[in-house]
Each structure stands twice: as structure tokens, then as C-alpha cells.
Amino acid sequence: MALPLVREQAAMSIQKFTRAFLEQGEPGARKPGDGAVFDDYDVQSDSMVCAGCSCLCDDVSYYVKGGRVVRTLNLCEVAMKRLDSALAGDRLPVLPSEELRRSVEAGARIMKGHSPTLVIGADGLHEAGMVGSWELARALGGLWLPWSFVGMKRFFDGVRRWGWAGAILDEVRDRADLVMFWRADPLETHHRHLSRYSLFARGRYTERGNSDRNLAAVAAGDTVMERLCQQFFRMAPSEDLGLIQALTGPNPAPASAHRDFVSLVKALERSLYIALFVDPEKVTADAMQGILEWAAAVNAGGHRRMAVLPLWGGGVNASGFVQLSLERNASGCGADFSEGGMGAVPEGDWEDIAIRVGSVLMFESGPDGAQRRRLPGPLLGKPLVLVTPFKRPSLDQAQVVIPTALAGIEQDGVFFRADGLPLTAHAVPGLACDGYPTVEEVISGLLREVLA
Amino acid sequence: MGRKSIYEIYELLPKTNCGKCGMNCMGFAGYLLSRDVRPQDCPPLGEPEFEDKMRALSELLGDWVKNELTGLIVDRERCIGCGICVHVCPVHAANNREVALGRGPRHTDTVVMQIVDARVELIHPELCNRAIPSAPPCKACADYCPTDAMELV
């Protein structure tokens, strides 16, 4: 007689968490209270896309009253800082049309007079701005590079040799039972990544969320993610290749002495699908090759078991930059239209590039908190034309500053998610905009002056 | 994870047992731990000689909001709006398929908590397991908060 009672109790235990139980009015059922319903707004928009980082969360809600955003839902701190800066006092004033025209002319004069020009930061722009910046760089006979140039070049050198095992984030959510962050820290750069895609979201084959997943990370220093990891390797980038070789081959490298090494090896053995997120800017070139070689070996035979996804810490639209660059010159990481460049990727690092360029056209799309980029040191001192919505430290270095509208808040813009999926970040409905020119309008003006 | 120690708090108090708050310093530390009082409720802490301790205490305790029904304390300064608490909540996992899949709750969803203006806010605390005496004890949100922004008392 005990067994039916246990079954009944188990059924009740499950039942009391279901909506049916809540609604049927049984004793002990929880009914939601009236709660405070927020109704002090004019316009409400749901399922908006946030362009704060390459997560491109598409579940954001904005409440607008009197032309101002008064409340948001599902925005993380990174995006909130960008929104606050966009709507509060961190914006440059709109230039009157005559002053805008003079600024565009002055900018074009600087770039024509100090060629070749380095066009940098297009990986932070929406697609239309990015395409315009490509055309402008080509017209100028300049260089077209992303913030993450060094890392992108490193990544694509590996892709050319070993191929690229990518995946969309929804597949990672559904299938990955081992998730690794190799020198990428989503809690620093992509706050909602763990909850939306990689660790806590419940998928088709990961119905218990993080309980169905093993999280491992490799980092140089302290990170809050350590407490969420089953395996955590605090080591210098120079040790990465040793760890990869120890994990993938018979070579008993020193990394195998790490306390979490055996645990990670076991996790690798029992996992059916591995998702490895890497920040190519922070790993060595050898380690980047090692990771891609590892994925190629795991996926050999046609069964995809491992995905490698770069988590760029630079521009929010780095994936879009990669796509455009692959499409236009098959490089994935920029182009060199200067004499002798032939449209290919420039060799060398920022120091080599700084020696070659005469001026810089820089695009910015985030305030200090949201876009953690500065002009690389070797380029400081070059004549600078700055196209930006925000007051930034780089204002002091610029000869010409042109304020623009912000995509995803004041204008529509297509961005590419970390996995390459394009999404449109619409302007917030009901928002009072101050009449900033769009980035593509500014680029059109510069292009007209350059070609004149 | 995330819970402060009464001794950490006690060390930052004047330790004079003056009784101006109505209790001794250890007792006051206990009430601070459960966020039933604020540092400003200790008159000596407002004096210039204890300025450093007041600052350290404010930093330790953060800008917190406490819900009496669930005992959940949220430090609004430490919360980064990552949404992990929303997605590990077993009530959400059982009742809202989209939230379980990783999507943030809509304004029409009946949820225990939600990210509002990049900070977690309790919307329907009465739905939390901790509000039901017979429900299994749950501390998932505080356990998985990566920044120690959530604490349960």
C-alpha cells in the first residue's frame, strides 16, 4: 500500500510547481499577488534587440514616457551603461548643418593630406556603416581594420589551416554538455551569455540547464566565473599550448599536473558536444592553432562534436566585420588598399601599421563602460578624425570630431550575433531624438569630398 | 555563497557597547547581517573618528534591498543584470518554457523576479519557494549569483 502513496506524493510534489496547480485553487496553492503593475508610460516595446554586445539579446523591453526611456526589462549592466550614456549627459551636441558640412570637409582634407588613412573601429558599427567604411577605406587607398585586428588575424590564420567548426548559439544551448571559456570571460564582456545560451539556459538535450553541463575555464588571473566552474585553470597564455597538447595527445605536459586536469579529461571523455569559446586576442598564435586543430580532429569523420566560437572583446559587431571581410576579400580580418597592399590583410602588428599610416579615421559606438577600446598606443599622435556619439578620452587627440546617432537606440541597424546570426536592432519607439546624422550619412559626405 | 559573516561586520563597528542603538555591538552586528537595521542607525558610526569604518561597512553591505517574505537581500551595486538568478529559479523553470530556454521574462509573465533597469527586482515574491513553509528549501538564486549580489537570511 506504501507504493501508491509514494507515487501520489511524488505527483503532488511535481504538481505544486505547475501552472495548473496554481490555477486550480487547491489548499496551499500559490496565487500571484496583485503586484505593482507598471503603467506609467506612453509607449512600450517588447522583443527589442540590444546592441550592447554581441549577445544581441532580443528579449528587451523599453518603456518610454515623454520621449524618454523610463524603464527597461532584461537589459544587463553593459547595455544599461550604453543606454544611460546615450540618453544622459554623455553625448556630444548635435552639429548644425553648416558646421557638420565644414567638419566633413576638414576630415576629408586631413585624410587626403595624410594618406594612407587607417579606418579603424568599423567592427563597432551596424552593417550599413560598416559597408560604407569599407568603401571609404578603398576610395582613400587606406587600411580597413577592426579593433580586434591582432586576434582576428590570429584566428583566421588558424582557420585557413584547420577549418572553422562554428555553430549557432541555439545549438550550443541545446546540445553542449561541456562548455569551455578559453581566456574569454562572459561575466566581463557579455553579461547575459551564461544565462541565455551557454550554461543556465535549458535546451533540448540539456533540460536541466547547468546541471546537464560541465563548465571549464582558462584564465590568467582572478575571475568571478571561477566559482561557477567545475574545472578552472589559472595559467599564463604561454602555457596554453601545453595544456591543449596534454588534453588531446599522449604528451604528458606539465599542465597534466594541474589539480583539475584529470577531472577535465573525464569530462571530455563523457561529453557528447563541446562548445569552446575563445578570445583570440588573449591567446597565443600557437594556442589558437592548437584549439582549431583540436576541433578539426574531434570533428573528423563528419560527426560534429565540437564547436569553436570566438567571443570578441572588441567591437559589438565583430562577427559582422568578419562576414563582410570574408565576403569582400576573403580575409575575415580587414583589408589593405594602400599601394602594395592589394586588398589583402596587412602584415605585422599595430606598431608596423603605425609606421605605414599617415592618419586615422576612428569610429566609436560605445561609452567607456560598454566599449573597452582605446586607440592602440603606436597610433597616438597621428592626425585623427573621430566619428562618435559619445564624449570619450580620444576627443583630446582628435583634430575633427563628428557626432552621430546611435544604432539600436536612435536608428535601426543590422548587427551580427557572436555566432554570425544577423539581427536588426531597431530604434526605440517613442524616443525623442536630437537629429544626429547617421554614420552612413557622415560616411557618404566624407566619400563625396574624398572623390571630389 | 555570498553570505557575510557577523564577525566581519562586528569588526567594523565601534565596539563600545554604548547602547545608543538599544543593544550591544554584537547584537547590532546581527541585525545588520539580517539587514533589519542600517549602519546609520548606530549613532557613534556617524562621528568623524569612525568615518573609515562607516565607509568600509557601507561598502561591505552595499546598496541593499530586502524582501521580508523570502528573506532575499539584493545588493543593487553588485548586481550586473546577468539574469542567472532568473534562469535558475525552479519556479520559472517549471512554469515558463521561454524563460527556461534562456529568454528573459516578458512584462506579462508571472515571475518571481526579473531584471529591471539592469538590476534584479522581485516581482511576485509570494511565488518563491521560500515563501511557502512546506516547499523544499531553495537558495538557487543566491548560490549561483556570480557577484555575491544576492543573500538569503
Interface residues (C-beta under 8 A of the other chain):
Chain A: K16 F17 T18 R19 L22 G28 R30 K31 P32 G33 G35 F38 Q44 D46 C57 D59 V60 S61 R71 T72 L73 N74 L75 C76 E77 A79 M80 R173 L187 H191 R192 L194 S195 R196 Y197 F200 A201 R202 G203 G209 N210 V224 M225 R227 L228
Chain B: M1 C79 I80 G81 C82 G83 I84 V86 H87 V88 P90 V91 A93 A94 N95 A100 L101 G102 R103 G104 P105 R106 H107 T110 Q114 I115 V116 D117 A118 I123 H124 E126 L127 A131 I132 S134 A135 Y144 P146 T147
